[in-house]
Amino acid sequence: MVVVGAMLFFGNRSSGGGEALAGKMAPPFSLASTSGSTVSLSDYRGENVLLYFSEGVGCDACFYQMVELEKNGGELRDAGITVLPIVMNPADQVRSEMTRFGITTPFLIDEGGAVSKEYGMLGKGMHADLPGHGLVFIDASGRIRWAKEYSSMYASTSEIMSAIRPYLS
């Protein structure tokens, strides 16, 4: 998904965010999914992955972002990118919102926020104990190549693709 780049671009937030991980191996994780399975980052070794951290339930903009990513899923798949949305809410609450917004991509449940914290995403939005609206691109070798916090709470798929295209192999 991502190829090593000389510089990574991160959002305008710099207090302990994901930028500290730029160029490093992505921290491993295994999380429960709204589909009932457990998903590990290692399941995607050799593939490009776009992690999407958000506030989750209670933030319609966060779910509209996922609608945007699904609507343009063909472009992402054609580029060899798998999107893994990550929230901290209970799975039943997330499934309810998925139904409300017509989203089919399973969300990963970061109960307690350990993964969000390890990726430097906690407190980047309006809540100190939740992720904001951040994206992290991990290349096929498992290295973090790009991350950005979108304080506007929205990024078009074309904007995201423009940012990560230089890192695609």
Backbone as CSV, one residue per row, in Angstrom:
resi,resn,N_x,N_y,N_z,CA_x,CA_y,CA_z,C_x,C_y,C_z
1,MET,0.815,-1.177,0.000,0.000,0.000,0.000,0.858,1.240,0.000
2,VAL,1.852,1.240,0.794,2.648,2.442,0.915,4.093,2.090,0.634
3,VAL,4.800,2.953,-0.005,6.209,2.774,-0.257,6.953,3.817,0.557
4,VAL,8.157,3.504,0.959,8.917,4.416,1.812,9.057,5.760,1.145
5,GLY,8.857,6.797,1.899,9.032,8.153,1.400,10.046,8.879,2.259
6,ALA,10.699,9.872,1.713,11.699,10.608,2.467,11.061,11.391,3.593
7,MET,9.916,11.976,3.300,9.231,12.752,4.325,7.783,12.282,4.388
8,LEU,7.229,12.313,5.572,5.815,11.993,5.742,5.104,13.279,6.072
9,PHE,3.900,13.378,5.576,3.132,14.561,5.883,2.095,14.209,6.931
10,PHE,2.109,14.962,7.998,1.131,14.779,9.048,0.364,16.065,9.203
11,GLY,-0.818,15.954,9.788,-1.654,17.128,9.994,-0.969,18.153,10.869
12,ASN,-1.684,19.205,11.153,-1.091,20.315,11.870,-0.986,20.080,13.366
13,ARG,-1.297,18.925,13.818,-1.178,18.614,15.236,0.130,17.867,15.436
14,SER,0.906,18.261,16.420,2.207,17.631,16.563,2.517,17.179,17.984
15,SER,1.581,17.238,18.873,1.864,16.865,20.253,1.678,15.368,20.460
16,GLY,2.737,14.609,20.183,2.708,13.185,20.436,1.872,12.389,19.470
17,GLY,1.614,12.900,18.297,0.790,12.203,17.327,1.549,11.146,16.566
18,GLY,0.897,10.597,15.542,1.441,9.526,14.739,2.730,9.878,14.031
19,GLU,3.044,11.174,13.909,4.262,11.560,13.203,5.505,10.968,13.845
20,ALA,5.451,10.682,15.129,6.592,10.066,15.804,6.869,8.667,15.264
21,LEU,5.892,8.076,14.597,6.038,6.723,14.060,6.427,6.706,12.585
22,ALA,6.545,7.871,11.975,6.838,7.955,10.543,8.074,7.147,10.174
23,GLY,7.905,6.285,9.177,9.006,5.467,8.701,9.264,4.225,9.531
24,LYS,8.616,4.125,10.675,8.802,2.967,11.555,7.795,1.875,11.216
25,MET,8.081,0.690,11.686,7.128,-0.402,11.522,5.846,-0.053,12.275
26,ALA,4.729,-0.349,11.654,3.439,-0.081,12.287,3.274,-0.980,13.499
27,PRO,2.819,-0.417,14.622,2.591,-1.235,15.809,1.555,-2.334,15.512
28,PRO,1.840,-3.563,15.902,0.892,-4.650,15.652,-0.353,-4.511,16.527
29,PHE,-1.452,-5.061,16.046,-2.670,-5.095,16.852,-3.572,-6.211,16.375
30,SER,-4.462,-6.622,17.259,-5.566,-7.534,16.958,-6.784,-6.945,17.645
31,LEU,-7.837,-6.714,16.870,-9.042,-6.101,17.405,-10.282,-6.872,16.953
32,ALA,-11.289,-6.860,17.809,-12.584,-7.428,17.444,-13.191,-6.545,16.357
33,SER,-13.983,-7.169,15.505,-14.628,-6.472,14.400,-16.141,-6.511,14.580
34,THR,-16.808,-5.536,13.976,-18.273,-5.541,14.021,-18.846,-6.728,13.267
35,SER,-18.039,-7.418,12.480,-18.503,-8.618,11.771,-18.437,-9.856,12.657
36,GLY,-17.854,-9.705,13.856,-17.761,-10.830,14.784,-16.419,-11.533,14.758
37,SER,-15.555,-11.177,13.845,-14.233,-11.801,13.763,-13.200,-10.950,14.503
38,THR,-12.001,-11.472,14.602,-10.870,-10.715,15.121,-9.960,-10.413,13.946
39,VAL,-9.534,-9.166,13.845,-8.685,-8.725,12.738,-7.345,-8.292,13.308
40,SER,-6.283,-8.796,12.712,-4.925,-8.411,13.097,-4.278,-7.668,11.946
41,LEU,-3.459,-6.685,12.279,-2.731,-5.982,11.231,-1.875,-6.968,10.445
42,SER,-1.355,-7.973,11.107,-0.505,-8.960,10.427,-1.266,-9.737,9.343
43,ASP,-2.607,-9.747,9.415,-3.414,-10.384,8.363,-3.204,-9.699,7.016
44,TYR,-2.715,-8.464,7.051,-2.563,-7.656,5.843,-1.104,-7.453,5.445
45,ARG,-0.205,-8.242,6.036,1.215,-8.137,5.657,1.319,-8.364,4.156
46,GLY,2.076,-7.527,3.499,2.212,-7.619,2.052,1.160,-6.818,1.306
47,GLU,0.283,-6.148,2.047,-0.769,-5.324,1.444,-0.689,-3.911,2.012
48,ASN,-1.235,-2.957,1.277,-1.335,-1.574,1.746,-2.598,-1.426,2.583
49,VAL,-2.475,-0.722,3.688,-3.595,-0.553,4.615,-3.758,0.922,4.961
50,LEU,-4.990,1.377,4.955,-5.309,2.730,5.403,-6.146,2.597,6.669
51,LEU,-5.568,2.969,7.809,-6.307,2.971,9.063,-7.067,4.282,9.160
52,TYR,-8.324,4.191,9.533,-9.149,5.386,9.712,-9.632,5.405,11.155
53,PHE,-9.029,6.273,11.969,-9.400,6.445,13.370,-10.424,7.570,13.463
54,SER,-11.506,7.342,14.225,-12.506,8.396,14.372,-13.165,8.337,15.742
55,GLU,-13.882,9.413,16.056,-14.618,9.487,17.319,-15.707,8.437,17.384
56,GLY,-16.264,8.068,16.238,-17.254,7.004,16.198,-18.652,7.461,16.528
57,VAL,-19.371,6.627,17.261,-20.785,6.860,17.571,-20.957,8.233,18.212
58,GLY,-21.927,8.967,17.688,-22.188,10.318,18.172,-21.586,11.372,17.256
59,CYS,-20.783,10.942,16.302,-20.156,11.859,15.344,-20.596,11.465,13.940
60,ASP,-21.655,12.095,13.461,-22.143,11.772,12.123,-21.067,11.992,11.060
61,ALA,-20.269,13.052,11.207,-19.216,13.333,10.226,-18.251,12.154,10.098
62,CYS,-17.982,11.481,11.186,-17.077,10.327,11.160,-17.658,9.207,10.294
63,PHE,-18.947,8.993,10.377,-19.582,7.954,9.569,-19.746,8.409,8.114
64,TYR,-19.976,9.706,7.899,-20.036,10.204,6.521,-18.690,10.016,5.825
65,GLN,-17.588,10.130,6.587,-16.270,9.880,5.993,-16.186,8.449,5.484
66,MET,-16.705,7.511,6.260,-16.671,6.110,5.831,-17.580,5.889,4.637
67,VAL,-18.712,6.592,4.575,-19.586,6.524,3.401,-18.797,6.973,2.172
68,GLU,-18.044,8.058,2.301,-17.210,8.563,1.199,-16.192,7.507,0.758
69,LEU,-15.536,6.877,1.709,-14.528,5.872,1.377,-15.158,4.646,0.712
70,GLU,-16.332,4.243,1.169,-17.021,3.115,0.521,-17.502,3.481,-0.880
71,LYS,-18.037,4.691,-1.021,-18.548,5.139,-2.320,-17.440,5.088,-3.375
72,ASN,-16.221,5.357,-2.956,-15.071,5.363,-3.864,-14.157,4.172,-3.615
73,GLY,-14.730,3.112,-3.090,-13.955,1.918,-2.755,-13.234,1.301,-3.933
74,GLY,-13.803,1.410,-5.123,-13.149,0.857,-6.310,-11.799,1.493,-6.561
75,GLU,-11.725,2.801,-6.396,-10.460,3.516,-6.586,-9.415,3.045,-5.570
76,LEU,-9.846,2.853,-4.345,-8.937,2.371,-3.300,-8.496,0.936,-3.583
77,ARG,-9.452,0.076,-3.916,-9.113,-1.323,-4.227,-8.190,-1.414,-5.434
78,ASP,-8.464,-0.611,-6.465,-7.617,-0.614,-7.654,-6.182,-0.221,-7.316
79,ALA,-6.027,0.598,-6.294,-4.690,1.013,-5.849,-4.102,0.016,-4.844
80,GLY,-4.853,-1.059,-4.562,-4.358,-2.074,-3.638,-4.422,-1.673,-2.178
81,ILE,-5.418,-0.868,-1.823,-5.541,-0.349,-0.459,-6.761,-0.944,0.232
82,THR,-6.551,-1.459,1.432,-7.636,-1.933,2.287,-7.856,-0.904,3.389
83,VAL,-9.098,-0.484,3.581,-9.437,0.484,4.628,-9.894,-0.269,5.868
84,LEU,-9.298,0.074,7.006,-9.695,-0.493,8.287,-10.120,0.648,9.211
85,PRO,-11.437,0.867,9.358,-11.907,1.904,10.282,-11.817,1.413,11.728
86,ILE,-11.360,2.284,12.622,-11.158,1.927,14.021,-11.873,2.936,14.912
87,VAL,-12.711,2.425,15.817,-13.429,3.248,16.789,-13.324,2.596,18.161
88,MET,-13.712,3.334,19.185,-13.635,2.806,20.546,-14.991,2.415,21.125
89,ASN,-16.056,2.575,20.371,-17.407,2.283,20.858,-17.696,0.793,20.883
90,PRO,-18.690,0.376,21.680,-19.122,-1.023,21.653,-19.643,-1.408,20.264
91,ALA,-19.384,-2.634,19.863,-19.735,-3.112,18.520,-21.218,-2.955,18.206
92,ASP,-22.100,-3.205,19.163,-23.529,-3.106,18.878,-23.931,-1.674,18.533
93,GLN,-23.333,-0.693,19.201,-23.618,0.708,18.890,-23.091,1.065,17.499
94,VAL,-21.917,0.556,17.158,-21.326,0.842,15.849,-22.150,0.191,14.746
95,ARG,-22.579,-1.050,14.961,-23.413,-1.727,13.953,-24.700,-0.951,13.696
96,SER,-25.276,-0.384,14.742,-26.489,0.416,14.588,-26.221,1.633,13.686
97,GLU,-25.104,2.300,13.892,-24.748,3.447,13.055,-24.407,3.009,11.633
98,MET,-23.763,1.870,11.481,-23.461,1.346,10.153,-24.756,1.145,9.368
99,THR,-25.755,0.605,10.022,-27.056,0.397,9.384,-27.678,1.740,9.015
100,ARG,-27.645,2.666,9.942,-28.229,3.996,9.716,-27.597,4.698,8.507
101,PHE,-26.273,4.535,8.334,-25.560,5.213,7.254,-25.379,4.337,6.014
102,GLY,-25.808,3.072,6.085,-25.665,2.173,4.948,-24.228,1.729,4.703
103,ILE,-23.443,1.641,5.746,-22.030,1.253,5.649,-21.911,-0.260,5.800
104,THR,-21.111,-0.873,4.947,-20.923,-2.325,5.014,-19.525,-2.742,5.464
105,THR,-18.553,-1.833,5.386,-17.185,-2.157,5.815,-17.169,-2.372,7.322
106,PRO,-16.706,-3.539,7.789,-16.642,-3.757,9.238,-15.702,-2.772,9.933
107,PHE,-16.100,-2.330,11.097,-15.272,-1.463,11.930,-14.524,-2.329,12.937
108,LEU,-13.330,-1.902,13.291,-12.566,-2.566,14.339,-12.810,-1.821,15.635
109,ILE,-12.970,-2.584,16.707,-13.318,-2.013,18.004,-12.089,-1.973,18.904
110,ASP,-11.637,-0.763,19.172,-10.452,-0.519,20.007,-10.912,-0.210,21.432
111,GLU,-11.473,-1.233,22.068,-12.000,-1.064,23.424,-10.871,-0.616,24.350
112,GLY,-11.067,0.496,25.009,-10.054,1.019,25.910,-9.047,1.949,25.235
113,GLY,-8.975,1.924,23.911,-8.144,2.870,23.184,-6.659,2.586,23.101
114,ALA,-6.231,1.367,23.423,-4.795,1.066,23.406,-4.178,1.245,22.021
115,VAL,-4.873,0.806,20.979,-4.339,0.937,19.617,-4.339,2.404,19.200
116,SER,-5.424,3.104,19.470,-5.498,4.534,19.139,-4.367,5.293,19.828
117,LYS,-4.098,4.954,21.059,-3.012,5.606,21.803,-1.661,5.268,21.181
118,GLU,-1.441,4.005,20.853,-0.152,3.585,20.297,0.129,4.259,18.953
119,TYR,-0.920,4.553,18.198,-0.761,5.234,16.918,-0.797,6.757,17.058
120,GLY,-0.839,7.253,18.289,-0.809,8.689,18.530,-2.063,9.419,18.131
121,MET,-3.201,8.743,18.179,-4.445,9.332,17.702,-5.383,9.829,18.806
122,LEU,-5.148,9.474,20.047,-6.049,9.913,21.117,-5.916,11.415,21.354
123,GLY,-7.046,12.042,21.605,-7.059,13.458,21.944,-6.777,14.382,20.782
124,LYS,-6.905,13.913,19.568,-6.618,14.737,18.394,-7.842,15.495,17.898
125,GLY,-8.997,15.153,18.421,-10.221,15.832,18.005,-10.755,16.685,19.140
126,MET,-12.038,16.562,19.368,-12.694,17.376,20.391,-12.692,16.731,21.770
127,HIS,-12.214,15.481,21.868,-12.267,14.758,23.128,-10.901,14.165,23.463
128,ALA,-10.433,14.402,24.660,-9.107,13.931,25.074,-9.014,12.412,25.114
129,ASP,-10.143,11.747,25.321,-10.119,10.296,25.490,-10.571,9.527,24.247
130,LEU,-10.698,10.225,23.102,-11.109,9.592,21.846,-10.175,10.024,20.717
131,PRO,-10.095,9.202,19.666,-9.377,9.672,18.481,-10.161,10.822,17.842
132,GLY,-9.506,11.596,17.025,-10.190,12.655,16.289,-10.707,12.125,14.980
133,HIS,-10.059,12.489,13.900,-10.463,12.088,12.556,-9.179,11.915,11.761
134,GLY,-8.455,10.832,12.056,-7.124,10.657,11.500,-6.981,9.438,10.606
135,LEU,-6.080,9.567,9.656,-5.771,8.489,8.722,-4.295,8.161,8.815
136,VAL,-3.986,6.869,8.740,-2.610,6.382,8.774,-2.445,5.404,7.632
137,PHE,-1.442,5.649,6.783,-1.189,4.759,5.658,0.026,3.886,5.960
138,ILE,-0.172,2.581,5.867,0.866,1.580,6.132,1.139,0.851,4.827
139,ASP,2.409,0.786,4.443,2.734,0.135,3.172,2.815,-1.375,3.318
140,ALA,3.026,-2.031,2.195,3.027,-3.493,2.150,4.128,-4.113,2.999
141,SER,5.165,-3.342,3.317,6.231,-3.863,4.181,5.885,-3.690,5.663
142,GLY,4.769,-3.007,5.949,4.344,-2.802,7.332,4.851,-1.516,7.946
143,ARG,5.386,-0.614,7.136,5.892,0.667,7.636,4.847,1.769,7.470
144,ILE,4.806,2.647,8.452,3.937,3.821,8.372,4.608,4.818,7.434
145,ARG,3.883,5.230,6.404,4.436,6.154,5.415,3.787,7.522,5.426
146,TRP,2.555,7.603,5.879,1.829,8.879,5.860,0.732,8.820,6.905
147,ALA,0.487,9.965,7.524,-0.638,10.091,8.457,-1.084,11.540,8.473
148,LYS,-2.341,11.723,8.719,-2.853,13.083,8.810,-4.113,13.101,9.659
149,GLU,-4.202,14.115,10.475,-5.397,14.395,11.258,-6.179,15.463,10.506
150,TYR,-7.430,15.166,10.190,-8.282,16.109,9.471,-9.210,16.799,10.458
151,SER,-8.821,17.988,10.909,-9.645,18.714,11.877,-10.972,19.146,11.265
152,SER,-11.044,19.181,9.927,-12.305,19.505,9.254,-13.284,18.338,9.334
153,MET,-12.794,17.173,9.779,-13.569,15.956,9.934,-14.052,15.391,8.598
154,TYR,-13.333,15.720,7.518,-13.678,15.164,6.218,-12.488,15.301,5.275
155,ALA,-12.289,14.274,4.485,-11.308,14.318,3.404,-11.883,13.518,2.242
156,SER,-11.854,14.073,1.058,-12.352,13.338,-0.101,-11.388,12.193,-0.417
157,THR,-11.908,11.173,-1.052,-11.062,10.052,-1.447,-9.961,10.535,-2.384
158,SER,-10.288,11.463,-3.268,-9.261,11.965,-4.198,-8.160,12.706,-3.446
159,GLU,-8.515,13.452,-2.408,-7.506,14.143,-1.584,-6.604,13.125,-0.883
160,ILE,-7.206,12.087,-0.337,-6.436,11.041,0.346,-5.525,10.334,-0.646
161,MET,-6.071,9.982,-1.799,-5.272,9.285,-2.804,-4.115,10.160,-3.291
162,SER,-4.338,11.445,-3.468,-3.256,12.342,-3.872,-2.128,12.344,-2.851
163,ALA,-2.499,12.274,-1.572,-1.491,12.281,-0.510,-0.706,10.977,-0.432
164,ILE,-1.365,9.847,-0.662,-0.669,8.561,-0.481,-0.125,7.961,-1.765
165,ARG,-0.558,8.479,-2.898,-0.096,7.930,-4.184,1.425,7.827,-4.271
166,PRO,2.194,8.822,-3.788,3.663,8.708,-3.871,4.229,7.507,-3.117
167,TYR,3.479,6.943,-2.212,3.962,5.840,-1.398,3.498,4.470,-1.883
168,LEU,2.700,4.458,-2.942,2.198,3.175,-3.464,3.268,2.490,-4.287
169,SER,3.369,1.178,-4.094,4.349,0.426,-4.888,3.695,-0.184,-6.100
